[in-house]
Amino acid sequence: MPESEHFMAQALALAAQSLTLTSPNPRVGCVIATPDGQLLGQGHTQKAGQAHAEIMALRDAAAQGFSVVGATAYVTLEPCAHQGRTGPCCEALAAAGIKRVVASIADPNPLVSGQGFARLRAAGVAVDVGLGAAPSRELNIGFFSRMIRQTPWVWMKVAASLDGKTALDNGRSQWITSEAARADGHAWRARACAVLTGIGTVLEDNPRLNVRLVDTPRQPHLVVVDSRLETPLDAALFIPGRKVYIYAAVPNEARQAALEARGATIIYRPNANGKVDLAAMLHDLAAREINELHVEAGQKLNGSFIREGLVDEFVVYLAPKLIGQGRGMAHFGPLDDLANAVPLEFKSTDKLGPDLRIVARVGGRDLF
């Protein structure tokens, strides 16, 4: 493999290590090497407010006693050019003596969006763009979605029997899938900025909806769609230190005050039918720096998300069992023509213990 491809692959692997760490910032990796191929330093973006990948790589090189003057930096996203929680990485690279930057893709953030490359070139740094663009964008598809569409990237997690039932008729669903599938579901929670559910699930199951079955450096925020503010004050979802956003449609000052006293943030986004306007909610979540939204709800709310065209991707766990009559994955329709079915593209299929995980993307949804 040519050296440039080798080092960019290494930078992408570093970026993947920050999958559950950087929210709401993008996942970025950086490798610094000499023109003849000696590795000098490497790193990935840390928690929001801490060092970016480029700074970590510069620090790594310094800690090993290496000079980076004349070196090449391989970075999976355009170095930032603005003063945010941290300083501009483009300036740090130029000041350190980096002479060439190989970047995967431009940053979609309007505060950067080509300015990092321009400032590097103005400082005499050669810039090449495009190597590793597709995997870098995929790794940060939620960040790109928020910056370009002003909505999070939404995936819906479903655990079901082979005949598509998520629970018995009486509502019992523990456990349709195996421990391996449940742990993988928690890994998908961990990478999301927020987990969303509906009031029906809260009242029926009293879930925590946090990450417990895999290690994580942070807990995602929680979002509850609760039109009438019926969330119990003693609900298990109120976990110290976690943000809880409750989207409502019908004002109730007493309930709002009580829920706010429990630490919840109440946001009203009503539609014409007295329910929560889900599309407006997604735009509001993007404004709150939510890149990726993990939906884990019941068939009614799932159906509403699908019917309104708000789901980008499905993460479906299928257990090798048949239930027959029971609750389905999502309640919507009926459709009057198969041409109106939601078109999906299978992205991956994997065996997890006895179960099958299918990741399916809505056709053309990632063309933004």
C-alpha positions as CSV (number, residue, x, y, z in Angstrom):
1,M,0.0,0.0,0.0
2,P,1.4,3.4,-0.9
3,E,2.6,5.3,2.2
4,S,-0.1,8.0,1.9
5,E,-2.9,5.4,1.8
6,H,-1.3,3.6,4.7
7,F,-1.1,6.7,6.9
8,M,-4.6,7.8,6.0
9,A,-5.9,4.3,6.9
10,Q,-4.2,4.6,10.2
11,A,-5.7,8.1,10.7
12,L,-9.2,6.7,9.9
13,A,-8.7,3.9,12.4
14,L,-7.7,6.5,15.1
15,A,-10.9,8.4,14.2
16,A,-13.0,5.3,14.7
17,Q,-11.5,5.0,18.2
18,S,-13.3,8.2,19.2
19,L,-16.7,6.9,18.1
20,T,-18.3,7.3,21.5
21,L,-16.2,10.1,22.7
22,T,-16.3,13.4,20.7
23,S,-20.0,14.3,20.6
24,P,-21.0,16.8,19.4
25,N,-17.7,17.3,17.6
26,P,-16.7,15.1,14.6
27,R,-14.6,12.0,14.9
28,V,-11.2,12.8,13.5
29,G,-7.8,11.1,13.4
30,C,-4.4,12.5,12.6
31,V,-1.1,10.9,11.7
32,I,2.1,13.0,11.2
33,A,5.0,11.4,9.2
34,T,8.2,12.5,7.5
35,P,8.3,12.6,3.7
36,D,10.3,9.3,3.7
37,G,7.6,7.5,5.8
38,Q,8.8,7.7,9.4
39,L,5.8,7.9,11.9
40,L,6.3,10.9,14.2
41,G,3.0,11.3,16.0
42,Q,-0.7,10.3,16.0
43,G,-3.9,11.0,17.8
44,H,-7.6,11.4,17.7
45,T,-10.1,14.1,18.8
46,Q,-10.9,14.0,22.6
47,K,-14.0,15.1,24.4
48,A,-15.7,18.3,23.4
49,G,-13.6,21.2,24.8
50,Q,-10.4,19.1,24.8
51,A,-7.7,18.7,22.2
52,H,-8.5,17.9,18.5
53,A,-6.8,15.2,16.6
54,E,-4.1,17.5,15.1
55,I,-3.1,18.8,18.6
56,M,-3.0,15.2,20.0
57,A,-0.7,14.2,17.1
58,L,1.6,17.2,17.6
59,R,1.8,16.5,21.3
60,D,2.6,12.8,20.7
61,A,5.5,13.8,18.4
62,A,6.8,16.2,21.0
63,A,6.5,13.7,23.8
64,Q,8.7,11.3,21.7
65,G,11.2,14.1,21.0
66,F,10.5,14.3,17.3
67,S,10.6,17.5,15.3
68,V,7.7,17.9,12.8
69,V,9.3,20.6,10.7
70,G,8.9,19.6,7.0
71,A,6.5,16.7,7.9
72,T,3.2,15.7,6.4
73,A,0.0,15.6,8.5
74,Y,-2.7,13.1,7.4
75,V,-6.0,14.2,8.9
76,T,-9.5,12.7,8.2
77,L,-11.3,16.1,8.2
78,E,-10.3,19.6,7.3
79,P,-8.4,21.3,10.2
80,C,-10.6,23.8,11.9
81,A,-10.1,27.5,11.3
82,H,-12.1,29.1,14.0
83,Q,-11.9,29.7,17.7
84,G,-14.5,27.5,19.4
85,R,-14.0,25.4,22.5
86,T,-10.4,25.1,21.3
87,G,-8.1,27.1,19.0
88,P,-7.7,26.8,15.2
89,C,-5.9,23.6,14.3
90,C,-4.8,24.9,10.9
91,E,-2.7,27.6,12.7
92,A,-1.2,25.0,15.1
93,L,-0.1,22.8,12.2
94,A,1.5,25.7,10.3
95,A,3.2,27.1,13.3
96,A,4.7,23.7,14.1
97,G,6.4,23.6,10.7
98,I,4.1,21.1,8.9
99,K,4.7,21.5,5.2
100,R,2.0,19.3,3.7
101,V,-1.5,18.3,4.8
102,V,-3.4,15.4,3.3
103,A,-7.0,15.7,4.3
104,S,-9.9,13.4,3.6
105,I,-12.8,15.8,3.2
106,A,-13.8,19.5,3.8
107,D,-15.5,20.3,7.1
108,P,-19.2,21.0,6.4
109,N,-19.3,23.4,9.4
110,P,-19.9,26.9,7.9
111,L,-17.4,28.3,10.4
112,V,-14.7,26.2,8.7
113,S,-15.9,25.0,5.2
114,G,-12.7,25.5,3.2
115,Q,-11.2,28.2,5.4
116,G,-8.9,25.8,7.1
117,F,-7.4,24.7,3.8
118,A,-7.2,28.4,2.6
119,R,-5.3,29.4,5.8
120,L,-2.9,26.5,5.5
121,R,-2.1,27.4,1.9
122,A,-1.7,31.0,2.8
123,A,0.9,29.9,5.3
124,G,2.8,28.0,2.6
125,V,1.5,24.5,3.5
126,A,0.7,22.2,0.6
127,V,-2.9,20.8,0.8
128,D,-4.3,17.7,-0.9
129,V,-7.9,16.7,-0.3
130,G,-9.9,13.5,-1.1
131,L,-8.0,10.5,0.2
132,G,-10.3,8.6,2.5
133,A,-13.3,10.9,1.9
134,A,-16.0,8.3,1.8
135,P,-15.1,6.5,5.1
136,S,-14.5,9.8,6.9
137,R,-17.9,11.1,5.9
138,E,-19.6,7.8,6.9
139,L,-17.9,8.0,10.3
140,N,-19.3,11.5,10.7
141,I,-22.6,11.2,8.9
142,G,-24.5,12.6,11.9
143,F,-22.2,15.7,12.0
144,F,-22.6,16.2,8.2
145,S,-26.4,15.8,8.6
146,R,-26.6,18.4,11.3
147,M,-24.4,20.9,9.4
148,I,-26.0,20.4,6.0
149,R,-29.6,19.4,6.7
150,Q,-30.0,21.0,10.1
151,T,-31.3,17.7,11.4
152,P,-29.7,14.8,13.2
153,W,-29.0,11.5,11.4
154,V,-31.8,9.3,12.7
155,W,-31.6,5.5,13.1
156,M,-34.3,3.3,14.5
157,K,-33.3,0.3,16.6
158,V,-35.7,-2.6,16.6
159,A,-35.4,-6.0,18.2
160,A,-37.9,-8.5,16.8
161,S,-38.7,-12.2,16.1
162,L,-38.2,-13.5,12.6
163,D,-41.8,-12.7,11.8
164,G,-41.3,-9.1,12.8
165,K,-42.9,-9.0,16.3
166,T,-41.3,-6.9,18.9
167,A,-43.5,-8.0,21.8
168,L,-46.4,-10.4,22.7
169,D,-49.9,-9.1,22.5
170,N,-49.7,-8.4,26.3
171,G,-46.7,-6.2,25.8
172,R,-44.0,-8.6,27.2
173,S,-40.8,-8.4,25.2
174,Q,-38.0,-9.5,27.6
175,W,-36.1,-11.0,26.0
176,I,-36.8,-11.6,22.4
177,T,-33.1,-11.3,21.4
178,S,-30.0,-12.6,23.0
179,E,-27.5,-10.9,25.4
180,A,-25.1,-10.4,22.5
181,A,-27.7,-8.5,20.5
182,R,-28.7,-6.4,23.6
183,A,-25.0,-5.5,24.2
184,D,-24.7,-4.5,20.6
185,G,-27.8,-2.3,20.9
186,H,-26.1,-0.6,23.9
187,A,-23.1,0.0,21.7
188,W,-25.3,1.8,19.2
189,R,-26.8,3.9,22.1
190,A,-23.3,4.8,23.2
191,R,-22.3,6.2,19.8
192,A,-25.4,8.4,19.6
193,C,-25.7,11.9,20.9
194,A,-29.2,11.2,22.2
195,V,-31.6,8.3,22.7
196,L,-35.3,8.9,22.0
197,T,-38.4,7.2,23.2
198,G,-42.1,7.9,23.6
199,I,-44.3,8.3,26.6
200,G,-46.0,5.0,25.9
201,T,-42.7,3.1,26.4
202,V,-42.0,5.2,29.5
203,L,-45.3,4.4,31.1
204,E,-45.4,0.7,30.1
205,D,-41.7,-0.3,30.7
206,N,-40.2,2.4,32.9
207,P,-36.9,2.1,31.1
208,R,-33.6,3.7,32.0
209,L,-32.4,3.8,28.3
210,N,-28.8,4.4,29.3
211,V,-25.7,2.6,28.3
212,R,-24.9,-0.3,30.7
213,L,-23.8,-3.3,28.7
214,V,-20.7,-1.8,27.1
215,D,-18.1,0.6,28.4
216,T,-18.6,4.3,27.5
217,P,-16.9,7.5,28.4
218,R,-20.2,9.4,28.4
219,Q,-24.0,8.8,28.5
220,P,-26.1,10.0,25.6
221,H,-28.8,12.6,26.3
222,L,-32.4,11.3,26.5
223,V,-35.4,12.6,24.5
224,V,-39.0,11.8,25.4
225,V,-41.9,12.5,23.1
226,D,-44.6,13.3,25.6
227,S,-47.4,15.4,24.2
228,R,-49.2,15.9,27.5
229,L,-46.3,15.9,30.0
230,E,-47.3,12.5,31.5
231,T,-43.7,11.4,32.4
232,P,-43.8,10.2,36.0
233,L,-41.7,12.2,38.4
234,D,-40.1,9.0,39.7
235,A,-39.4,7.6,36.3
236,A,-36.2,5.5,36.0
237,L,-35.0,7.7,33.2
238,F,-34.0,10.5,35.5
239,I,-30.4,9.6,36.0
240,P,-28.0,12.1,37.7
241,G,-25.9,14.0,35.2
242,R,-27.8,13.1,32.1
243,K,-29.8,15.7,30.1
244,V,-33.4,14.9,29.6
245,Y,-35.4,16.7,26.9
246,I,-39.1,16.3,27.0
247,Y,-41.0,17.5,23.9
248,A,-44.6,18.3,24.5
249,A,-47.6,19.8,22.7
250,V,-50.2,20.7,25.4
251,P,-49.0,23.3,28.0
252,N,-49.3,22.3,31.6
253,E,-47.5,24.7,33.9
254,A,-47.7,22.6,37.1
255,R,-46.4,19.5,35.4
256,Q,-43.7,21.5,33.6
257,A,-42.5,23.0,36.8
258,A,-42.4,19.6,38.5
259,L,-40.5,17.9,35.7
260,E,-38.1,20.8,35.5
261,A,-37.5,20.4,39.2
262,R,-36.4,16.8,38.3
263,G,-33.9,18.2,35.9
264,A,-35.8,17.9,32.6
265,T,-35.9,20.5,29.9
266,I,-39.4,21.0,28.5
267,I,-39.8,22.1,24.8
268,Y,-43.1,22.7,23.2
269,R,-43.4,21.8,19.5
270,P,-47.1,21.2,18.8
271,N,-48.5,20.3,15.4
272,A,-52.1,20.9,14.3
273,N,-53.4,17.7,15.8
274,G,-52.3,18.4,19.4
275,K,-49.3,16.1,19.1
276,V,-45.6,16.8,19.0
277,D,-44.4,18.0,15.6
278,L,-41.6,15.5,15.0
279,A,-39.9,17.3,12.2
280,A,-39.8,20.5,14.2
281,M,-38.4,18.5,17.1
282,L,-35.5,17.2,14.9
283,H,-34.6,20.7,13.8
284,D,-34.6,21.8,17.5
285,L,-32.4,18.9,18.5
286,A,-29.9,19.8,15.8
287,A,-29.8,23.3,17.2
288,R,-28.9,21.6,20.5
289,E,-25.9,19.9,18.8
290,I,-27.4,16.5,18.4
291,N,-25.6,14.7,15.5
292,E,-27.0,11.2,15.8
293,L,-30.4,10.3,17.3
294,H,-31.1,6.7,18.4
295,V,-34.8,6.0,18.3
296,E,-35.9,3.1,20.6
297,A,-39.7,3.4,20.9
298,G,-42.9,1.5,20.5
299,Q,-44.8,0.6,17.3
300,K,-47.0,3.8,17.3
301,L,-44.1,6.3,17.6
302,N,-42.0,4.2,15.2
303,G,-44.8,4.3,12.7
304,S,-45.1,8.1,13.0
305,F,-41.4,8.6,12.3
306,I,-41.6,6.3,9.3
307,R,-44.8,7.8,8.0
308,E,-43.3,11.3,8.1
309,G,-40.1,10.2,6.4
310,L,-37.9,11.0,9.3
311,V,-35.8,7.8,9.7
312,D,-32.5,7.6,7.8
313,E,-31.4,4.1,8.9
314,F,-32.7,1.0,10.6
315,V,-30.8,-1.2,13.0
316,V,-32.8,-4.4,13.3
317,Y,-32.1,-7.4,15.4
318,L,-33.9,-10.6,14.4
319,A,-34.2,-13.5,16.7
320,P,-34.6,-17.1,15.3
321,K,-38.1,-17.5,16.7
322,L,-41.7,-17.0,15.6
323,I,-44.2,-15.3,17.8
324,G,-47.3,-15.1,15.7
325,Q,-49.8,-12.6,17.0
326,G,-48.1,-9.7,18.7
327,R,-46.9,-6.2,18.4
328,G,-45.1,-5.2,15.2
329,M,-42.1,-3.1,14.5
330,A,-44.0,0.0,13.4
331,H,-47.7,0.9,12.9
332,F,-48.2,2.9,9.7
333,G,-50.2,2.5,6.5
334,P,-52.1,0.7,5.1
335,L,-50.3,1.3,1.8
336,D,-52.5,1.1,-1.3
337,D,-49.6,0.2,-3.6
338,L,-46.3,-1.6,-3.2
339,A,-44.6,1.2,-5.0
340,N,-45.3,3.3,-1.9
341,A,-43.2,1.0,0.4
342,V,-40.2,2.6,2.0
343,P,-37.2,1.6,-0.1
344,L,-34.2,0.3,1.8
345,E,-30.6,-0.6,1.0
346,F,-29.0,-3.3,3.2
347,K,-25.7,-1.9,4.5
348,S,-24.6,-4.9,6.5
349,T,-25.8,-8.2,7.9
350,D,-24.0,-9.7,10.9
351,K,-24.5,-12.7,13.2
352,L,-24.6,-11.8,16.9
353,G,-24.9,-15.0,19.0
354,P,-28.0,-16.7,17.6
355,D,-29.4,-13.5,16.3
356,L,-29.0,-11.5,13.0
357,R,-28.4,-7.8,12.9
358,I,-29.4,-6.0,9.7
359,V,-28.4,-2.3,9.1
360,A,-30.6,-0.9,6.3
361,R,-30.5,2.6,5.0
362,V,-33.4,4.4,3.4
363,G,-32.6,4.7,-0.3
364,G,-30.8,7.9,-1.2
365,R,-31.1,9.3,2.2
366,D,-27.4,10.0,2.6
367,L,-27.2,12.1,-0.6
368,F,-26.7,15.5,1.1
